[in-house]
Amino acid sequence: MSSQQRDKTEVEYVRQQSGGKEPVVVGYDFMNINYFGNQAEHIVYMKNAIDWLKNKSGVVTFSWHWRNPFGAPNNWPTLGFYVDKNKDNVHVDLNQLSNKNSKEYKALV
């Protein structure tokens, strides 16, 4: 069994290098979903995952490398993914995620 993270060019690379075989498992990451508001792109992303599951009989995995929504450095390409604990505000009170009025909940949604 082989696997590949979502990028179609990477799946195509595996197909070319293996003589036409495709990975069984394809992983998708929600990392950019809350930072890049291109809804059309996210819809295509989800349709690709559904297509892989239904039409390729593949296995789909999801992960979410959550970017820090508070004090996130605004420099590409990290945009809050890599932060410096000594200078960036990285505290997120996870207990507040169920409180609909909290800044943590609003940032998550």
C-alpha positions as protocol buffer text, in pm:
chain_id: "A"
residue {
  index: 1
  type: MET
  ca { x: 0 y: 0 z: 0 }
}
residue {
  index: 2
  type: SER
  ca { x: 128 y: 348 z: -78 }
}
residue {
  index: 3
  type: SER
  ca { x: 11 y: 693 z: 23 }
}
residue {
  index: 4
  type: GLN
  ca { x: 57 y: 1054 z: -80 }
}
residue {
  index: 5
  type: GLN
  ca { x: -38 y: 1393 z: 56 }
}
residue {
  index: 6
  type: ARG
  ca { x: -311 y: 1557 z: -148 }
}
residue {
  index: 7
  type: ASP
  ca { x: -136 y: 1758 z: -415 }
}
residue {
  index: 8
  type: LYS
  ca { x: -243 y: 1632 z: -758 }
}
residue {
  index: 9
  type: THR
  ca { x: 103 y: 1692 z: -901 }
}
residue {
  index: 10
  type: GLU
  ca { x: 249 y: 1464 z: -635 }
}
residue {
  index: 11
  type: VAL
  ca { x: -8 y: 1193 z: -708 }
}
residue {
  index: 12
  type: GLU
  ca { x: 71 y: 1230 z: -1079 }
}
residue {
  index: 13
  type: TYR
  ca { x: 442 y: 1197 z: -999 }
}
residue {
  index: 14
  type: VAL
  ca { x: 378 y: 870 z: -814 }
}
residue {
  index: 15
  type: ARG
  ca { x: 170 y: 747 z: -1109 }
}
residue {
  index: 16
  type: GLN
  ca { x: 449 y: 827 z: -1356 }
}
residue {
  index: 17
  type: GLN
  ca { x: 726 y: 677 z: -1144 }
}
residue {
  index: 18
  type: SER
  ca { x: 534 y: 355 z: -1072 }
}
residue {
  index: 19
  type: GLY
  ca { x: 428 y: 272 z: -1425 }
}
residue {
  index: 20
  type: GLY
  ca { x: 70 y: 391 z: -1380 }
}
residue {
  index: 21
  type: LYS
  ca { x: -6 y: 279 z: -1027 }
}
residue {
  index: 22
  type: GLU
  ca { x: -171 y: 525 z: -792 }
}
residue {
  index: 23
  type: PRO
  ca { x: -144 y: 558 z: -417 }
}
residue {
  index: 24
  type: VAL
  ca { x: -419 y: 391 z: -215 }
}
residue {
  index: 25
  type: VAL
  ca { x: -420 y: 650 z: 64 }
}
residue {
  index: 26
  type: VAL
  ca { x: -437 y: 1021 z: -10 }
}
residue {
  index: 27
  type: GLY
  ca { x: -411 y: 1273 z: 273 }
}
residue {
  index: 28
  type: TYR
  ca { x: -570 y: 1616 z: 285 }
}
residue {
  index: 29
  type: ASP
  ca { x: -478 y: 1899 z: 521 }
}
residue {
  index: 30
  type: PHE
  ca { x: -707 y: 2181 z: 634 }
}
residue {
  index: 31
  type: MET
  ca { x: -403 y: 2395 z: 719 }
}
residue {
  index: 32
  type: ASN
  ca { x: -495 y: 2686 z: 492 }
}
residue {
  index: 33
  type: ILE
  ca { x: -870 y: 2675 z: 531 }
}
residue {
  index: 34
  type: ASN
  ca { x: -887 y: 2952 z: 792 }
}
residue {
  index: 35
  type: TYR
  ca { x: -621 y: 3177 z: 640 }
}
residue {
  index: 36
  type: PHE
  ca { x: -697 y: 3179 z: 273 }
}
residue {
  index: 37
  type: GLY
  ca { x: -1063 y: 3254 z: 220 }
}
residue {
  index: 38
  type: ASN
  ca { x: -1095 y: 3120 z: -134 }
}
residue {
  index: 39
  type: GLN
  ca { x: -1413 y: 2918 z: -80 }
}
residue {
  index: 40
  type: ALA
  ca { x: -1416 y: 2790 z: -439 }
}
residue {
  index: 41
  type: GLU
  ca { x: -1072 y: 2637 z: -385 }
}
residue {
  index: 42
  type: HIS
  ca { x: -1185 y: 2465 z: -65 }
}
residue {
  index: 43
  type: ILE
  ca { x: -1494 y: 2326 z: -237 }
}
residue {
  index: 44
  type: VAL
  ca { x: -1274 y: 2175 z: -511 }
}
residue {
  index: 45
  type: TYR
  ca { x: -1046 y: 2038 z: -240 }
}
residue {
  index: 46
  type: MET
  ca { x: -1335 y: 1855 z: -72 }
}
residue {
  index: 47
  type: LYS
  ca { x: -1473 y: 1732 z: -405 }
}
residue {
  index: 48
  type: ASN
  ca { x: -1132 y: 1584 z: -483 }
}
residue {
  index: 49
  type: ALA
  ca { x: -1136 y: 1397 z: -151 }
}
residue {
  index: 50
  type: ILE
  ca { x: -1488 y: 1265 z: -215 }
}
residue {
  index: 51
  type: ASP
  ca { x: -1392 y: 1165 z: -570 }
}
residue {
  index: 52
  type: TRP
  ca { x: -1087 y: 975 z: -442 }
}
residue {
  index: 53
  type: LEU
  ca { x: -1306 y: 786 z: -197 }
}
residue {
  index: 54
  type: LYS
  ca { x: -1596 y: 709 z: -429 }
}
residue {
  index: 55
  type: ASN
  ca { x: -1440 y: 671 z: -772 }
}
residue {
  index: 56
  type: LYS
  ca { x: -1091 y: 546 z: -692 }
}
residue {
  index: 57
  type: SER
  ca { x: -1202 y: 333 z: -396 }
}
residue {
  index: 58
  type: GLY
  ca { x: -916 y: 492 z: -211 }
}
residue {
  index: 59
  type: VAL
  ca { x: -867 y: 578 z: 152 }
}
residue {
  index: 60
  type: VAL
  ca { x: -882 y: 943 z: 251 }
}
residue {
  index: 61
  type: THR
  ca { x: -715 y: 1091 z: 556 }
}
residue {
  index: 62
  type: PHE
  ca { x: -756 y: 1441 z: 697 }
}
residue {
  index: 63
  type: SER
  ca { x: -530 y: 1647 z: 918 }
}
residue {
  index: 64
  type: TRP
  ca { x: -545 y: 2002 z: 1033 }
}
residue {
  index: 65
  type: HIS
  ca { x: -223 y: 2185 z: 1108 }
}
residue {
  index: 66
  type: TRP
  ca { x: -397 y: 2471 z: 1283 }
}
residue {
  index: 67
  type: ARG
  ca { x: -234 y: 2810 z: 1247 }
}
residue {
  index: 68
  type: ASN
  ca { x: -225 y: 3025 z: 1560 }
}
residue {
  index: 69
  type: PRO
  ca { x: -501 y: 3287 z: 1515 }
}
residue {
  index: 70
  type: PHE
  ca { x: -364 y: 3517 z: 1787 }
}
residue {
  index: 71
  type: GLY
  ca { x: -54 y: 3721 z: 1723 }
}
residue {
  index: 72
  type: ALA
  ca { x: 32 y: 3511 z: 1421 }
}
residue {
  index: 73
  type: PRO
  ca { x: 334 y: 3642 z: 1235 }
}
residue {
  index: 74
  type: ASN
  ca { x: 211 y: 3783 z: 908 }
}
residue {
  index: 75
  type: ASN
  ca { x: 492 y: 3665 z: 685 }
}
residue {
  index: 76
  type: TRP
  ca { x: 457 y: 3411 z: 410 }
}
residue {
  index: 77
  type: PRO
  ca { x: 482 y: 3114 z: 401 }
}
residue {
  index: 78
  type: THR
  ca { x: 443 y: 3041 z: 775 }
}
residue {
  index: 79
  type: LEU
  ca { x: 155 y: 3279 z: 861 }
}
residue {
  index: 80
  type: GLY
  ca { x: 123 y: 3163 z: 1219 }
}
residue {
  index: 81
  type: PHE
  ca { x: 228 y: 2804 z: 1175 }
}
residue {
  index: 82
  type: TYR
  ca { x: 579 y: 2849 z: 1307 }
}
residue {
  index: 83
  type: VAL
  ca { x: 590 y: 3089 z: 1597 }
}
residue {
  index: 84
  type: ASP
  ca { x: 854 y: 3203 z: 1842 }
}
residue {
  index: 85
  type: LYS
  ca { x: 728 y: 3133 z: 2194 }
}
residue {
  index: 86
  type: ASN
  ca { x: 945 y: 3416 z: 2326 }
}
residue {
  index: 87
  type: LYS
  ca { x: 801 y: 3691 z: 2109 }
}
residue {
  index: 88
  type: ASP
  ca { x: 474 y: 3571 z: 1955 }
}
residue {
  index: 89
  type: ASN
  ca { x: 145 y: 3548 z: 2142 }
}
residue {
  index: 90
  type: VAL
  ca { x: 81 y: 3175 z: 2114 }
}
residue {
  index: 91
  type: HIS
  ca { x: -149 y: 3120 z: 2411 }
}
residue {
  index: 92
  type: VAL
  ca { x: -484 y: 2968 z: 2316 }
}
residue {
  index: 93
  type: ASP
  ca { x: -706 y: 2864 z: 2607 }
}
residue {
  index: 94
  type: LEU
  ca { x: -845 y: 2533 z: 2480 }
}
residue {
  index: 95
  type: ASN
  ca { x: -1103 y: 2532 z: 2760 }
}
residue {
  index: 96
  type: GLN
  ca { x: -1267 y: 2830 z: 2590 }
}
residue {
  index: 97
  type: LEU
  ca { x: -1325 y: 2652 z: 2258 }
}
residue {
  index: 98
  type: SER
  ca { x: -1674 y: 2544 z: 2369 }
}
residue {
  index: 99
  type: ASN
  ca { x: -1771 y: 2896 z: 2481 }
}
residue {
  index: 100
  type: LYS
  ca { x: -1942 y: 3056 z: 2179 }
}
residue {
  index: 101
  type: ASN
  ca { x: -1867 y: 3405 z: 2310 }
}
residue {
  index: 102
  type: SER
  ca { x: -1493 y: 3352 z: 2353 }
}
residue {
  index: 103
  type: LYS
  ca { x: -1227 y: 3481 z: 2116 }
}
residue {
  index: 104
  type: GLU
  ca { x: -1090 y: 3124 z: 2094 }
}
residue {
  index: 105
  type: TYR
  ca { x: -1424 y: 2985 z: 1971 }
}
residue {
  index: 106
  type: LYS
  ca { x: -1469 y: 3270 z: 1720 }
}
residue {
  index: 107
  type: ALA
  ca { x: -1116 y: 3220 z: 1587 }
}
residue {
  index: 108
  type: LEU
  ca { x: -1173 y: 2846 z: 1550 }
}
residue {
  index: 109
  type: VAL
  ca { x: -1505 y: 2890 z: 1368 }
}
